[in-house]
């Protein structure tokens, strides 16, 4: 008897993974750094404002 072919196309799956990895690695570091810095700045601003308003409301 001949063995049954596998249910997956193993080569196709590996090619998909390889293409996905190339897309991830093709993003320049400067773009990632700029996005992370912007995210940090956005997170930092609301926290300080909420602390100030929270402190005032708890005293009244």
N, C-alpha and C positions, 0 to 999 in steps of 0.2 A: 504494500500500500504506500501511496505517496503521502507525505505529510501535508496537512492542510495549510494553506497560506495564512499568515497572521491576520488578525482582524484590523490591525493598524497598518498604516503605511509608515513604517519607522523612519525611512529616509525623509519623507515629507514632514513628519513631526520635527525632526532634527533641523531641517531647513527653516521651518517656521520659527523655531527657537533661535537659530543663528541670526535670522533677519531681525527678530525682535531685539536681540542683544546688540546688534549693530546700530539699531535706531536709538537705543538708550545711550550707547557710548558715543554717538555722533553729536550729542548736545554739548556745546562748548561750556567749559567751566565758568566762564564769565557770566553766562546767562543764568546758570544755576545759582551762583553766588549773588547776583543782583536780585533774583526772586526771593532767596532766603533772607537777605537783608531787608527787603521791603516787607516781608512777612513779620520779621522781628519788630520792625518799627511800628507796624500796625498793631501788633499785640501789646507793645509797651505803652502806647498812648492811652487806650481805654482803661487799663488797670489803674494808672495813676489818677485818672479823673474819677473813677468809681470809688477809690479809697477816700478821696477828699469829700465827695458827696456823702459817702457812707458814714464818715466820722461826724459830719455836721448833723445828719438826721438822727444818729444814735444819742446825741446829747440833748436833743429837744424833747 
